[in-house]
């Protein structure tokens, strides 16, 4: 919703107005239902809805919040939703935004996990997922292009993105190390070449120059909750740390140290602290621990769980929910397996996502006060450029494994597709999805639905 403003020297300009809590809730629910495509697609969706269409937040502040979320453990897209929800409507807004971002996908994942454990092989569902997965490839490619256009403002940012891509693709450097290196480059670069590492390359009148609702509210002094008080950190820790770890400790006390419930709560609470770089960065460790150390599920089931997570809305880290469900289902004890799996799923969600709210509510006020710090802005800008390179690597990995049945290593960590393993059905659906999104501008939901039906039709043929 916008209003018209006019002065003597300028023509009519539409000025965005602050959304009501109900209006914001409806939008967060919409984003939660449509947030396919992993973090790249989810961030692009939020940018389109919040920055471009509704102008609830300006481009620069959106990127500033995103840069902070990139530094945190856990799903950065969900944390970005919490951050913007908190900016608009305080703690209640952050809780609603973050919860609705996760809830639709969590409910879908619970249903799929139950169905998977009961039936294991459903050709119709498999065909639908096959089509959706091909469409998600188009969503990720579109998101990489969209984010790259915003973050890669000059040759220095492009060089950082390329270096990050090579570092993770060839050298296999861990994501936290890439983030640290990019931040240092931006920090140092701001001292010796500030024009490259600070400021904006956008032209006059670009989306970056347009202020959003949040920016205008800041100018009017209406966002007092973004100024940290003397006791903010202590109060936030005193509330959220017991809220996060209290149930986990209580379950461990009641069930005993060797129970599957204690293992689930402890393991995924640890993952909430070390999952830098999103789901893909931590999946190798989770898979090794879940399959080898805890014997929760088989290697094939772990791969299937990732496939389920890739085709549901919400953060890809929901694959951990599938692992928690499988662990409790297979070690149900005296209760029914489905009930045990549901409880294990809920415990995993709690240990995984409650910390996300904690990180945002703790640090966001301080990050807002540092927006004008040029050295920090340069460091965060370089980190965003590096993340573009990392997402490019994920998009390449996704493309190889969707369109081709096999890939081969040729040394130096380089994987190439085995051309004979080309899946013409996946390639056809992926090309069709890209045409639908890039050429026909059909949008995400129609593209996903059409691809799912296309997968079903090809399976029938």
N, C-alpha and C positions, 0 to 999 in steps of 0.2 A: 504494500500500500504506500502511495507517495502523495505528497502535497506539492502545490505549485508555489514557487517563491519568485519575486520580481523586485528589481531595483531600477533606478533611473538609467544606469549604464549598461545593464545586461538584459538579455531576453529572458523569457520564462524558462526556468530550470526546475525539473522535478526533484524535490528533496525527500529522501526516504524518511519515513516515520517509524518510531519504535514499535516493534511488534508486541502484542499482548502475550501474556504467558500461555494462553490457550492457542493462539496462532503459532507461537514457537513450538508448542508441543505437537501440533499437527505436522509441522515441517520436519521435526526430528523423527516422528513416526514414519513419514514418507522416506526420509533418508535411510532409516534403518531397514525398511522393506526393499529398497532399491540398491543397497550398498554391496553390489557384486564387484568382482574384479580385483580383490585384494586391496592393499593400501593405496596403490596408484589410482585405481578406479574410484575408490571411496573418497580420496582427497579431491580428485577432479570433480566428483559429483557435488561435494560440499562447496567447492569453489564456485561451481556453476550456480547453485541454488542460493548461496549466502552472499557472494561477492558480485557476480554478474547480473543475476536476475532480481534479487530482492535488495541488494546493497545494504545488508544488515551490518557488514563489517568491510572496511576498506582493504585493498590489495596488500598494502605494506604491513598492516597489522595482522592480517591473515597469515602472511609468510613469517612474520615474527613469532606468532604463536606456533606455527608449524615447525619452525626451527627448534624451538624449545622442546616440543613433543618428540622430535627426532632424537634428542639427547637422552630421553627417558627409556627405561626398560618397559616392555609391554607394547601393545598395539598403538602406534602413533596416531592413526586415523580416529580411533575411539577417543583417545586423549584430547585430540584437537576438538572433537565435538563437545567434550566436557568443558574445555577451556572457553570456547565461544558461548556455550550455554551459560557458563558462570559469568562471563562478561555482561551478557544481556540481562540475566535474571538471578544473579547471585548464586548461592549454594544450591537452592532448589532448581534453578535452571541447569546447572551443571549435572545434577543428579538425574534429571529427566532426560537431558540430551545424551548422556553416557549410557543410561539404562536402555533407552529406546534404540540406540545404535546397536546394542548387543542382543536384546531380547528376541526380535524376530528370528535371527539366525540361530540363537540358542534353542528356541522351540523347534525349528526345523531340524536342527542337528539331533535333538533328543528323539524326534520321531524317526529320523533316518537311522540313528544308531539302534533303536529298538527293532526297526524293520530289518536292518542288516543282520543283527544277532539272531533274529528269529528265522529268517529265510535265506540269507547269505547270497542268493542268486535270483535276481528278478530281472528278466530280459527287458521288460517294458521300462522299468525305472532306469536300468543301465542305458537304454537307448536315449531316454530323455536327458540324462546327465551327459551323455556323449555330445549331444547337440549344444547344451548349455556351455560345456567346456570350450567348444570351438568359438562360441560367441564371446566368452570371457577373454579369449586371446585378443579379439578385436577391441574389447573394452580397455585392456591393459595397454595395447599399442596406442590407442587414442589418448589415454591418460599420460603416457610418457611424452607424447608430442605436446600436449597441453601444458604440463608442468615444465617441460624443457623450455618452452617459449617464454615462460615467466622467469625462470631461475637463471637461465644462461644468457645473461645480459651483454656479455662481451667475450673477447677471446680468452681472457683469464679464467672466466667461469667455465667456458667450454673445455679448456685444458684440464681444469680440476675434474670435471665430469668424466672426461676420457681417461684420465689417470686413475680415478676411482674404479671405473669399469675394468681397466686392465689389472688393477691391484686385486680385485675380487675374482676376476675371471681367470687370469693367468697365474698370479702369485698365491691366490687363495688366502689373502690377508683377512683376518677377522674384521667384522664390521666396526666394532668399537675403535679399533686402531685406525681404520680409514677415517672415521669421524674425527678422532683426535688430531690426525695429521692435517685434515682439511681445515679444522678450526685454527690450528697453529699457523697454517699458510695464510688464512684470512686475517688473523690478528697481526702477523708480521707484515703482510702485504699492505695493510692499511697505513702503516708507518712510512713505507717507501714508495708506494704507488696508490695513494688514496683514491684517485679517480677510477682505478680499476676495481677496487675492493669495497668501495662505499659509494653512496649516491645511487642514482637510477639511470638506466639507459632508455627508459620509456620516453616517448615523445609527449609533447604537450597535448592534453586531452585524452591520454590513454587511461585505461582502467585503473592504473596505479595512482593517477592523480585525483580520482573521484573518491570523496569521503563517504564512508558508510555510517549507519546509524550509531554504531559504537563510537566512532571517531567524533561525531557531532555531540554525543552525550558527554564524552571526555571534555570537549571544549566548553560545555556548559556547566561542568563540575558536578554532573549527576551520577558519577560512578565512584562514590567514596569507598565502596568495598574493595576497590582495586589498590588502595593504599594500605600497605601492611602496618598493623599496629605493633606496639612494643611486645605484646604477648601472642602475636599471631602464630608463630612457629610452635611455641610450647603448647598452645591450646589445640592446634590442629593435630599435633602428634599425640596429645593426651586423649583425643577423641578417636582418631582413625586407626592408630596402631592397635589398641585393644579390640576395636571393631573388626579389624582384619584378622588378627592372630588369636583373639579370644576363643572363637568357635573351634579353630584348629587345635588349640591347646586342650580345650574341654573334651573334644573327641578323642584325642590321644590319651587323656587321663582315663576316660571311660572304657575305651576299647583296648588299651594296652599297646605297647610299642611295636608289637609284631603284626598288628592287624592291617588289613588292606586300607582301612579308613585312615589310620595314622600315616601310612605310607603316602596315600594320595594327598592328604592335607599338607604334610611336610614337604613332599617333593614339589608340588605345584606352587607352594608359597616360596620355595627357593627359586623356581623358574621365574616368578614374578619379579625377582630382584635382578636376575642376570640375563633376561631375554632382550638384550639390545639387538637392534637390527630387524625386529619383526619375526614372524613365524619361521620363515625359511632359514634364518640364521641359527635358530635354536633347535630345529627339527632333528638334526643329526644326533645331538646329545640326547634329546627326548626319546628318539627311536632306540638308541643304544640302551638307555636305562630301562625303558618300558619293556623291551623285548628280551634283553639279556639279563639285566640285574634283577628286575622284579617279576619277570615271566607273566606280564599282564596280557600280552597278545602276541601274535606271530608277525614276522616281517611282512607277509602279504596283507594282513589286516591293517598294519600301520600305513601301508601305501593306500589301501582302500579308504582309510579314514581321511587321509589327505585329499583324496579325490572328492569325498563327500564335502569336506570343508571348502574346497575350491568352487563348489557349485551351489553354495548357500550364501545368503546375504550375511553381512557382518564381517568382522575381522577374521582373517585366515587362522589366527591363533585358536579359533574354536575347534581346531583339530585336537587340542588338548582335552576338550570336553568329550570327544569320542574315546580318547585313551582312558579317561577316568571312568566312563561308562563301561568300557570293555573290562577294565580291571575289576570293578565291583561286580559286574555280571558273572565273570568267571570265578570269582571268589566270594560268592553270595553268602555262604554259611547257612544260617538258619532261616533266612528270609528268601522270598522268591527272587529269582535272578533279575526280572524286569524291575522290581522295586529297588533291589540293590543297585542296579545300573543307573536308575534315575537318581538315587541318592548320591552315588559316586559322581554323576554328572553335575549335580547341584553343588557338591563340595568343591569340585574342580573349578566351576565358574566362580564361586566365591573367592577361592584362593588366587585366582588369576586376575579378576577384574576389580575387586575392591581396592587393591593397591593402586590401580590406575587413577581412581578418584583422589586417593591420598596424595599422589605425586603432584597432581594439578592444584588441588586446594592448598597444598603446602607452598609450592614454588611460584605459582602464577602471579601473585601480587608483587613479588620481588622482580620477576621478569618484566612486568609492565613498567616498573620504575626505571628499568634499564634500557627502555626503548630508544632513548636519545644517546646512549653510549655508542659512539661511532666504532670503536674498536670491537665491541661485542657484536654490533650489527654486521661488521665485516666478517667476523669469525662465523657467525650464524649463516650469513649469505654463502660463504664458501662451503659450509656443511650442506646446505640445500643443494648446491651444485654437485657435490659429491654424491648425495643421495640420488640425484638423477642418474648418475652413472651406475649406481647399485641397482636401481629399478630397471635400467636398461638390461643389465645382466639377468635379472629375474624374468624380464619379458622374453629374452632370447632363450633362456632355459625352458620357459613355458612353451614357446613356439616349437622348439625341438621335440618336446615330449608330447605335444598335442598332435602335430602333423606327421611325425615319424614314429614308428614302433620301436626303432632301435637307434642308438647313437654310439659312436666309437671314439675312443681317445687317441689322439695323434701325437701326444707328448706335450709337455709344458702346460698340462691341464686343459688343453683345447679339445673340445668335443665337436665332432662333425656328424651330421646325420648320415645314416646308412640309406642311400637313395632307394635301394630296393625295398625298404620297409615303409615307403611313403604310403600313408593312409589317404587315398583319394577322397574318401567321404569327409574326413576331418578337414582336408585342404579345401574342399568345395564349400563346406559350411563356414569355415573361417573367412574365405574370400567373400562369400555372400554376406556375412555379418559385417565385414569392413565396408562393403559397398553400401549396406543399409545405414551404417553409422556415419561414414565420411561423405558419401555421395547423396544419399536420399534423406539424411538427417532424421531418421526415424526415432532416435532416442534409444535409451538403454533397455527399458522394459519390453517394447515391441520387438527389439532385436533378439533379446534373450528368449522370448516366447516363440518367435518364428524359428530360431535355431533349434530349440527343444523339439518342436513339431517336425522340423526337417530331420533331426536325428532319429525320431521315431519312424518317419517315412522311409528313410534309407535302411534302417534296421529291418523293416518289413519287406523291403525289396531284396 
